[in-house]
Amino acid sequence: MFSDGSDIVNLLKGICNSIPHEAILLSGGLDSSILLHLTQPKNAITITLNYYSNDLKFSSLAIKGAKSFHHIINPDLNEIINSIRELVSISKTFDPIYIRNNVVQLIGCKHAINLGCKTIIIGDGADELFAGYNYLHKYVNEPQILCRKIKDLFDNMDFFSNRISKFYKLKVYLPFLEQQIIEFSKTLTINDKISRYEGCLYGKFLLRQHFLPILGEEIVWRKKEALEIGSGMNMYVSKIEELVENEQYVYGVQKAAKEGVKIRNKEHLFYYNFYRQFFAPPGNVQKKQTSTKKCTFCNTAWEWRGNYCKVCGAYPVKN
């Protein structure tokens, strides 16, 4: 039994009509394409690290018919590395997955500032509220587990976009995380969130159904991709690893081990070296906490639910 999707369309329209329409980060995924259509901002910013990325392909489709000017940003390695350093200093993490995904967002926001924008719209939150992540598909026949996984996602939501306003002169709007949308998502069935189309499971199914006439099949049935993959950032990992010599890696791993941190590869060490420019080893940081639980890979004090370390990126962490 599917819910009436007109409610979500009307809720999002109302929210989008009430916020500034200066700029949007446009990946060409479902969420940002919906918000592009509803807001028609002056500027749409897409980050692509190569000229054949999926984000470039789908954002170019999404922008057709929109009133926005499409800014296609192709950062070089220097800009990426400088932005990674900034990201580490702001987010206090050396988690490779977090960094690869969020450096794309940071670069986009800085370009919005360079354009003179004071505000920007980002599509964060829809994956958490409407079961957009691919790994959730395996629980589609286990509704209790799926509901628990979705609740854990919601309880652990921690978006870099929420930090941007604190460090940059840029107000971030997250329409999917407005309270009306959060409450609406709680009324949905499992089938509203995950269902099959042409034999394949898709998350955010209700959103896909009701924005299909507007966005078209290619965008609506685009498979979920992390920002690092859609933008091509994952292809830069080898370039980052080339910056760490073998001797530096051996020394860095040994030094980190003395600080209670297990380094997994050259990319991980590269980010950890940035982390140490700003912060003490994770195990040395005194935090107010009621739990004595620590990450077994970096010794950071555990202040969140689940078994994924937000500081070093280790998973699963067992205590």
C-alpha positions, 0 to 999 in steps of 0.5 A: 500500500503506497502513501499519497505522494502529493503530500510530500510534493506540497510540503517540499514546494512550501518549504522551497518557496520560503527560502532564498534561491541563490544557489544549489549544489547539483549532483544530478541525483534524485534529491538535488534534482528535485530541489533544483526543479522546486527552487529554480535558483540563480546558480547550480554548481556541479563538481566533477573531477573528470569530464565523464563523471556521472554527476556531470552527465546527470546534472546536465540532464537535470538543468535542461529547462531550468532557469539556473546558470550551470557552473561546472567546477573541475578542481585540480589536485592542489585545490582538492588537497587544500580543501581536504586540509580545511575539511579535516580541521573543521570536522576533526576526522581522518575518515577516508569515506567522510573526507572523499564525500564531503570535500566535494561539498566543501569545494562547491560551497567555496565556489558559491562564495566566490560567486558572491552567494550568501546562501546555498541549497543542499539535498542532505537528509533524503537518504536518511529519511527515505531509505536511500542507501543501497545497503538497506535493500537487504533488509526489505523483507525484515521490516523490524531490522530495516526500521531499526537501521533507518532509526540509527541513521536518523539518530546518527545524522551528522552532515558537514553541511551543518558546519559550513555556516559556522566557518564560512559566510554561507547560509545552508538550507536543507529542505529535506531536514525541515521538521515537516519532512521529518514527521512525514517520513515517519508515517511512511510504510516500508514499500513507500521507502523501498520497492522494485522497479523493473526487477531492481530495488530502489530506495526513496521510492515515493519520491521517485514515483511522484517526481517522475513526470517532472524529472524524467526516467533517466534521473528518477531511476538513476542508481544511488551513488556516493558523492565520491563516486558520482563526482569522480573523487574516488579516482583521485585516491591513487594520486593522493597515495602517490604523495606518500613515499614508501619510507614516509608510510612505514615511519608514519604507520609506526609513529601513529601506532605509538599514538594509539592509531592503526593506519590502514593505507597511504591515503589514511596516513595522508589524512591523519597527518593533516589531522595531527597538524590541528589536533592531539592523537584521538586517545589524548583528547579529554571528552565529557562522556558517560560511556567508557567505550573507545574505538579499538582502532584510534582510541577516540572516546565513543560519543555516538551510536553504532559501530562506525568510528566517526574519527578514523572511519573504522568499521566494524568497531567491536568493544 
